[in-house]
């Protein structure tokens, strides 16, 4: 009689099928047939191990397809990646004559030929579905954000946008400095995350209260720094924003663990829609920066409420030092990377606001978002594809090179097409869409189109380093970029205004790109 048992429940063999599907789908599209058979083994093994289904074979031994010696596990920044070795097993295959009927060679060959084709079709469908939801989420959010800008710029002045930009810049800076990245540790956590949720919620809640207190205490000095005058009260008005972000459902991170991309669409679209509708009414009522603050807060309220509706969890104030250390051990080095990213992307706004005032900052912010938006949205969606694909193509340098140059070519095509339109018709577009009050945004907008293309190249390289399991190497690139920007931003902004600030951003990326290319060339 055939003997049955469950696959071993050792943590080395636990693989979530839901987390593996998108990455496997990408491999089914790009990977050679011989490597694809290893993926087939992973799929079968993952589904059995995850579900606890019974299989037949030799007692005490995990079941693998013939010709595979077992799983090889690589640890990266996200989920564990499991591959199958192609060397024959060291141990002779046990006899199965008494436990299972013998399969004919012809049937086995037919099954081996059929399985990869079916897997390609199934995983392609999964890939298209997941990428479609992600693209829809980012696309609809971008459309809503653009509509909000087009609507609000007709009703408000650059000064009002400069005021809200100053407040959000300070909030972002405090968040970057105090961000422990504990939530990212839960995304790659193999065990249940429930025991960590109360510690996570308490940490972020206390952090948000500290940020709010600092905004209130230093509101007047910050107002003087940005030349806001009586509008320094914007720092009081923005206090609920970091608190609303800090009290979101901690179970939200299960979205990334299970790759439920359709929920991203719900969250993003709801937030943008609420911000647009209620913000428009607030702008009509106040006719100044207070309407913009109300728009931001309403969007944050809607998003926070939806996190509890989509990811129910009743948070409690509790803290475990052991669990906090577990999460911090993963997230602290990422915090340094976040700080470098913040400096590289926001130092120009800080200097423009300090030297030129809120009116110039409002013009520069509009030009910056309009200049980088097309390429930024494309590269953000592309990174979701290239990251897991590169993780699976670690051993195939030639395939990685083809993927890199193909992605870079598309980024360049999108960016150059948009830049050509702006260089040719930028002034007419700004006058018709935004009005004559924003005419000073045209010059920095043209330079920031070039910035957007170079930034896209940098983001593609970042996704490759992450996929290769070397995210710490990107810190070198980010730190270099931040250092160059810190040197160039002040004199260029003082001499040439917002156009000089845009040029400083371009110079910082031009210095960082060769370093990125060197690191990619010497990373396997």
N, C-alpha and C positions, 0 to 999 in steps of 0.2 A: 504493500500500500504506500502510495506517495506520502512523503513526509512534508509538512508545511511549517513555516515559521515566518515571523515578521523581520523586516530588515532592521539591522542594528540602529538604535536610537542615539548613538554617539553623536555629539554635536558636529563632528567633522562631516557627517553625511546628511545633515539637515539642509535642504535647499528649498526655498519657496518658489514654486512654479510660477506664481503670479509675478514675482520680481524678475524671473528669468525670461519671460516671454518676449518683451520688446528687444532685449539684446540678442536673443536667439534668432528673432526674426531678421534683424539686420545681418546676422551672419549667414542666414539662409540665402540672402540675396547676393552677398559678396564673396562667400567663402568657397574654395574649391571643394569638389565632391568628396575627396578623401578626408578632409578636415570636417566636412559636414556630418560624416558618419559618427564622429566623436560627439557632435552636438546631439544627434539622435539618441545616443546612449545616455547623455546627460538628461534629456527630456524624460526618457522612460524611467531612469533612476530617480529623478527629482519628483516625479508624480507619485511613484511608489513610496519613497521615503517620506514625502510630505503628508500623504494620506493615511499611511499605516496599513496599506493593503497587504494581504498575504501573497507570497510568491513561493514557487517550488524550487528546490535545489539542494545543495549540500548543507547539512546543519552547521550553524555558526559561521557560515561564510556569506558575505554579500554577493548578490547575483549580478554579474556583468556579462555583456555580450561577448562571444568568443573573440579572442584577439586583443582584449583590453585588460590591463592589469589593475585598474582601479582609478579612483578619482585623484586628480592632482589639484590642490587648492591654492589659489593665489589670493592674498589679502590686498585690497586696494582701499580707496577712500570711501567706497560704497559697499554694496553687498559682496559677499565672497563669490569669486568666480571659479567654477568647477569645470575642469576639462578632463578628458580621458586620454591616457597615454596609449600610444599605438604599438608598444612593444608587447610581445606575448607575455602572458602571466608566468611568473617564476614557478608557480605551483601547477602541477599537472591537473587538468580538468577532471573532476570526479566523475565516476561512472553514473549514468542516469538511466541505465537499462531497466533497473527495477523500479524507478520512481516516475518515469514519464515516457510516453511513446516517442520513438525516434523519428525525427523530422527528416524528410528526404532532402537530398542536396538541391534538387531542382526547386522545391518549395522555398527553401531557405534563400536561394539565389534570387528568386522572384520577389520575396519579401524585402530583401536588401535593396533591390532596384526600385521598388515601389515606395518604400518608406521615406527616402529623402525627397521625392517629388511631392508627396502629400504634405510633408513637413514644410517644404518651401511654400506651398499654397496656403497652409494654415497660418504660418508665421508671417507671411506677407500680409494677410488680412489683418492680423493683430497689429503689425507695424503701421499699416495705413490708418487703422482706426485710432491708435494712440496718437500718432503724429497729427491726424486730422483734428482731434480734440485740442491738442496743444496749440496748433496753428490757429484754430478758431478762437481759443482763449486770448492769445496775444493779439490776433488781428482785430477782434472786436474791442479789446481794451484800447488798442492804438486808435481805432476809429473814434471811439468815445472820447479819448483824451484830445484828439485833434479837433473834434466838434466842440468840446468845451473851450479849448483855446480860441477857436474862431469866433465863438459866441461871446466870450468874456472880453476879448481884446477890443471888441467894438464898443463895449460899455465902460471899460476902465482905462486907466492911464498906465504907462510903463512904471510910474512910481508905485502904484498899488501892487503890481507884480513883483517889484523889487522888495517891497515890505514882506510879502509872504515868502519870497525866496530867501530872505535873510533868516526868517524864523525856521523854515524847514531845513536850511543849511545848518543852523546850530543844533537842531534836533538830530539831524543825521550824524553830525560830528560827535555828539554825546553818545549816540547809540553805537557808533563805530568804536569809540574808545572803551565802552563798557560791555560790548557784546562778547559773551563767553562761548557762543556757538555750541551750546549744550544740546540744542534740538537736533543739529546735524549728527550728533553721536547716536541719537535714537534711530535715525534713518538706517544706519548700517548695523544696528543692534540685532543680533540673531535671536536672542531670547525675547520673551514678552516685555513690552515697554510699560505696562500698567504700573509696576512698582516704582517707576521713575517719574511718573507724571506729576505727582504732588510736589516733589522736589523741584522739578522743572518750572511748574507754575509759580511756586513761591519765589524762586530766584528771579524770574522775569518780572513778577509783580513788584517786588522790592526795588529792583533796578529801575522800573518805570517811575516809581514814586521819587526816587533820588533824582532822576532826570527832570521831573516836573518841579521839584524843589529848587534845583539849580536854575531853571528857567525863570522862576519867580524872583529869586534872590538877586540874580545878575541881569535882570531885565533892563535897568537903566544904563549900566556900563555897556551892555550889548547894543542898546539903542544908539548910544553915542558913537560906538565903534562903526556902525553902519550908517551913521548920519540920518537916523529915522525921525528925530525930533519927538513930537508927541505920540508918534506911532509906535513908540517902544512898547506900548501895551499889547502889541501883537504877541510878545513872548508870554504874556499871561494867557491870552486867548488860545494859544496853541498847546497849553499844558495838558488838556485831556487827550491829545493825539498819542503821545508815547504811552500813556496809561491804557488807552484802548488797545493798543498793539500788545501791551504786556499781559492783558487778561484774556487774550484769545484762548480758545480751547486747546490745551496741550496735546490732545489727541489728534490735532491737525496734522502732525507729522506722519500719521499712518497713511495719509494721502500719498506721500512719496514712497512709503514702504510698499504699498499695494498698487502704485502707479494708476490711480483712478483719475485720469486726466480730465474726464468730463466734469468732475467736481471743481477743477481749476477754472473751467469756463464759467460755471455757475458763480463762483466767488468773484472772479474778475469783472464779469459783465454786470453783476448786481451792484458791486461797489462803484463802478464807473457810471452806471445809469442813475443811481441815487445821488451821486455827487453832481452829475450834470443837471438833473431836474430840480433838486432842492437848492443847489448852488445858484442856478439861474434866478430863482425866486428871491434868494438872499441878496444877490447882486443888484437886482432891480429895486430892492427895498433900501439897501444901505448905499449903493453906488460908490463903494470904496473897498479897501482890502478886507474889511470884515466879511463881506460876502464870500471871498475866496477862502477865508478860514472856515466859515460855516460849511462850505462845500467839502473841504478836506475832512472835517469832523463827521459830517453825515456819512460820507463814504466809509470811514473807519468804523462807525457804529454799525452800519449794515453788515460789513464784513465780519466783525466780531460776533454779532448775533448769529449769522449764518454758520460760523464755525461750530457753535454749540448745537445748531440744528442738524448739521451734516455729520458732525463728529461728537456725539453726546458724551459729556463727562462732567461730573459734579466735582469741581476742584475744591481741595482743602489746603489750608495753610499748614504745611508740614515740610520738614527738611531732614534729609539723611546725608551726612557727610560722606559716607562710603559711596553712595550712589552719585553724589555730586562730583566726587573725585573721578569716578569712572567716566562720566560724561565730559568733565573738564580735560582729562588726559587726551581725549580725541580732539577737543575743540579749541584748546588754547593756541596752538600754532596757527590754526585757521584765523583766529582773532587778529594775529599780527598781519596776516595777509589781507584781512578786511580793512585794517587801518591803513595799510599801504595803498590799497585800492581807493579808499576814501580820499587820501591826500592827492593821489594822482588824478582823480576825477572831480574834486571839489575845490582844490586850492585856488584855481583860477576864479571861481565864483567869489571866494572869500576876498581875494585881492581886488577884484573889480568892485565889489560892494564897499570895501574900505576906502579905496582911492577915488572912485568916481561917483559913489552914492547909489541910492536905490533906483533912480531912473535908468542909469546906465546898466545896472544889474538886471533890471527887468528886460531891457532890450537884448542883453547878452544871453539871458536864460531862454528867451524865445528863439533866438538864433541857434543856440546850442541844441535845443530839442528838435527843432526843424531840420538842422543839419545832419544829426546823427540818427534820426528815427528810422528811415528805411533800412539802412544796413544793420543797425542795432537790432531791430526786430527780426531780421532774417538770420543773423548770426546767433541770436538767442535760441531760435527754433532749431537751427542746424546743430548747435552744440548738444542738444538733447539726443541727436542721432549719432554724431561722431564720437561722443564720449563712450557709450557702451560698445560701439563697433571697434574702436581702437583697443579697448580692453580685451577684446577677443582676438585681435590680430597682432598681439604682441610678438609672436614668433614669425610673422610674415612682414618683413621690412619693405619689400617691394609693393605689397598690397597697401600698406600704410602710406607710402609715398604717393601712389595713385590717388588714394582717397584725399590726401592733403592738398595736392595740386588741383584736383577737381573742385573741392570745396572753395579753395582760394580763388579759383577762376570765376566761380559763380558770384562770390562776394565782390570781386573786382568789377564784374559786369554790371551788377545791380548798383553799386556805388558810383561808377563812372557815368552810367546813364542818368542817374539822379543829379549828379554834379553838373553834367552838361546842361540839363534843363535849368538849374539854378543860375549857372554862369550866363546863360543866354537870356533868361527871362526873370531873373530873381527880383529885380526892382519892380517890374509890373505885377508879379505875383504878390509881393508884400503889400504894395499899394492897394490892390484889389481885395485881398483877403483880410488884411489887418488894418489898413488905413494909413494915412500920412503920419500919424504919431509914431509909427514904428519904422520909419524909413531908415533910421540909423542902425537897424539890425541887418541891413543888406550886406555891408562889407564883411562883418564877422561871419555871416551865414555862408558866404562863398568859401571862406577858409575852413569853416567847420564841416563842410561837405567832404573836403580832403581828410580832415580829422576822422570823420565817420568811417571812411574806407580803411584807413590805417588801423583804427580801433577794431574794425572787423577782422583784419588779419591777426591782430593780437589775440582776439577772443578765440579764433580757430586754433591758434597755437596752444592757448591755455587748455582747451578741451582735449587736445592730444596729450599734453603732459599729464592731465588728470587721468585720462584713460590708460596711460602707461604706468600709473601708480606712482608718479613723481610730482605731486602737487607742490612739494616744498621748493622745487626748482623754479616754479613760477614766482615765488616770493622774490627771487633775485631780479626777475624782470620788473615786477611791480615796484620794488624798492629803488631800482635804477631810474625808472620812469618818474617816480615821486621826487627823487633827488634832483634830476635835471629840471623838472618843472619848478621846483622850489628856487633854483638858481636863476632861471630865465623869466619867470612870471612877473616879478616886480618891475625890473627895468623896462621890459617890453610893454607892459600895461601903462606905466607912467609916461612913456614916449608916444605910444600909438593907441591908447585907449582899449576898448573891447577887441578891436582887430589885432592888437599886439598880444592880448591874452589868448586869443584863438591861435595865433602863430606859435606862442610858447607851448601850447598843448600839442601841436603838430611836431615841434622839435623834440619834445619829450618822447613821443612814440617812435620817431625816426631813430633815436638813439637806442631805444629798447628793442626794436625789431631785430637787428643783427644778433643781439644776445639771445633772443628767443630762437632764432634760426640755429645758432650754435648749439643750444641746449637740446633742441629737437634732433639735430644731426647726431649728437653723442648720447642719445637716450634710447635704450632698447627695452 
